[in-house]
């Protein structure tokens, strides 16, 4: 039985709200910059900031991952979720050393706002692969206490569904060459805002 929570986030994915995206990017960069004694830029208030929201903050350098931490379920106000995830991505992602002050300006910030997770009751791995929407779905796999996710952005580097799922199983510490019938699956969509997109006036949305 799939037991993923399906309570919708109060902060809805806003595909046509660039103001929300700009404010979340400013919150994320400001939270990181504070650790280096940098003054935070003013952040325009938005009604979504005080509602529960689930976000991921991704850091990139020259297009390469430099940190990514987030929340799969809304459990605190969106503004606090983004700020805490930004600091965690910069300083507590176990895959990378803490971000150094000299890296701050050359690091691009992305914020992804997640929709509620949609449980997928699949008959097996082939069924899961047939139902995935490459480039659109974020995917969660869980077995017991093990759980891992890939954001929709990961499809850019793993466009084949079989590879996508295999790498996600490896990330979760699950056997890559076998399917356990107790694995629970869920998918979600995101609205993604990047500082690169903001500079060009665009917002990328993945539903």
C-alpha positions in Angstrom: 0.0 0.0 0.0 1.3 3.4 -0.9 1.5 5.7 2.2 2.8 8.9 0.8 1.1 11.9 2.2 -1.1 13.7 -0.3 -1.9 16.9 1.7 -1.5 19.7 -0.8 1.0 22.5 -0.1 -0.7 25.8 0.9 1.9 27.6 -1.3 0.6 26.5 -4.7 2.9 26.1 -7.7 2.6 29.5 -9.5 3.5 29.1 -13.1 2.7 32.7 -14.0 4.1 34.4 -10.9 7.6 35.7 -11.7 7.4 38.0 -8.6 7.3 34.9 -6.4 10.3 33.4 -8.2 12.4 36.6 -7.8 11.5 36.8 -4.1 12.4 33.2 -3.4 15.7 33.5 -5.3 16.5 36.6 -3.2 15.7 34.8 0.0 17.9 31.9 -0.9 20.9 34.0 -1.9 20.5 36.3 1.1 20.5 33.3 3.5 23.8 32.1 2.0 25.3 35.5 1.9 24.6 36.2 5.5 27.1 33.5 6.4 29.8 35.5 4.6 28.7 38.8 6.2 27.1 40.0 3.0 24.1 42.4 3.3 20.9 40.8 2.0 19.1 42.5 -0.8 15.6 43.7 -0.1 13.0 41.0 -0.6 9.5 41.9 -1.8 6.8 40.4 0.5 4.5 37.8 -1.1 1.5 36.1 0.3 2.9 32.7 -0.4 5.9 33.3 1.9 3.9 32.7 5.1 2.1 29.5 3.9 3.6 26.0 4.3 5.6 25.1 1.2 8.0 22.4 0.1 11.1 23.6 -1.8 14.5 22.5 -3.1 17.4 24.9 -3.5 20.0 23.9 -6.1 23.5 25.5 -6.4 25.4 25.4 -9.7 28.8 26.4 -10.8 29.5 26.6 -14.6 26.4 24.4 -15.0 27.7 21.7 -12.6 25.9 20.8 -9.4 27.5 22.4 -6.3 24.7 21.5 -3.8 21.1 20.6 -3.6 18.9 20.1 -0.5 15.2 20.4 -0.1 11.9 19.3 1.5 9.5 16.8 0.0 6.5 17.8 2.1 5.4 21.2 3.4 6.1 21.5 7.1 7.0 25.2 7.7 6.4 28.6 6.1 7.8 28.8 2.6 10.2 31.7 3.3 11.8 29.7 6.1 11.9 26.5 4.1 13.8 28.2 1.2 16.2 30.0 3.6 17.0 26.8 5.5 17.4 24.7 2.4 19.6 27.3 0.8 22.0 27.2 3.8 21.9 23.4 3.9 22.7 23.2 0.1 25.6 25.6 0.5 27.1 24.3 3.8 25.7 20.9 4.6 25.3 18.8 1.4 27.5 15.8 2.3 28.5 15.4 -1.3 30.5 18.7 -1.3 32.7 20.8 0.9 31.0 23.8 2.4 30.7 26.7 0.0 33.6 29.2 0.3 33.2 32.9 0.3 35.3 33.2 -2.9 32.7 30.9 -4.7 29.7 32.9 -3.7 29.5 35.3 -6.6 30.1 32.6 -9.2 27.4 30.3 -7.9 24.0 30.3 -9.5 21.0 29.7 -7.3 17.8 27.8 -8.4 14.7 27.4 -6.3 12.1 24.7 -7.1 8.6 24.8 -5.6 7.1 21.3 -5.3 3.5 20.3 -5.9 1.9 17.7 -3.6 3.3 14.2 -4.2 1.0 11.9 -6.2 1.3 8.3 -5.1 1.8 5.8 -8.0 0.6 2.3 -7.3 2.6 0.3 -9.9 2.5 -3.4 -10.7 6.3 -3.4 -11.1 9.3 -1.5 -12.6 8.1 -1.9 -16.2 4.7 -0.4 -15.2 6.5 2.5 -13.5 8.7 3.2 -16.5 5.7 3.2 -18.8 3.9 5.8 -16.7 6.8 8.3 -16.1 6.8 11.5 -18.0 10.4 12.3 -18.9 11.3 16.0 -18.4 8.1 16.5 -16.3 8.0 14.2 -13.3 10.0 14.4 -10.1 10.1 10.9 -8.6 10.3 9.6 -5.1 11.2 6.0 -4.3 11.0 4.7 -0.7 11.5 1.3 1.0 11.3 1.2 4.7 13.4 4.0 6.1 15.2 4.6 2.8 13.9 7.3 0.5 15.4 9.3 -2.3 14.1 11.7 -5.0 15.2 13.2 -8.3 13.8 16.6 -9.3 12.5 16.9 -12.9 15.7 18.7 -13.8 17.6 15.4 -13.6 16.0 14.2 -16.8 18.4 16.5 -18.6 21.3 14.2 -17.7 19.3 11.0 -17.5 16.7 11.2 -20.3 16.0 7.4 -20.5 13.4 6.3 -17.9 15.3 3.1 -17.1 18.5 5.0 -16.4 16.6 7.6 -14.4 15.0 4.9 -12.2 18.2 2.9 -11.9 20.2 5.9 -10.7 17.5 6.8 -8.2 17.4 3.3 -6.8 21.2 3.6 -6.3 20.7 6.9 -4.6 18.2 5.3 -2.2 20.6 2.5 -1.5 18.4 -0.1 -3.2 19.5 -2.9 -5.6 19.8 -1.5 -9.1 19.1 -4.8 -10.9 16.0 -5.8 -9.0 12.6 -4.6 -8.1 11.1 -5.0 -4.6 7.4 -5.1 -4.6 7.3 -3.1 -1.3 8.9 -0.1 -3.0 6.6 2.9 -2.7 6.6 5.5 -5.6 5.2 9.0 -6.0 5.7 11.8 -8.5 5.4 15.5 -8.3 5.8 18.6 -10.5 7.8 21.8 -9.8 8.0 25.4 -10.7 11.7 26.2 -11.1 13.2 29.7 -10.9 16.8 30.2 -11.7 18.9 33.3 -11.4 19.9 32.7 -15.0 16.3 32.7 -16.0 15.5 35.8 -13.9 18.3 37.8 -15.6 16.6 37.1 -19.0 13.1 37.7 -17.6 12.0 34.0 -18.0 10.7 31.4 -15.6 10.9 27.7 -16.2 8.0 25.6 -15.1 7.8 21.8 -15.0 4.4 20.3 -14.5 
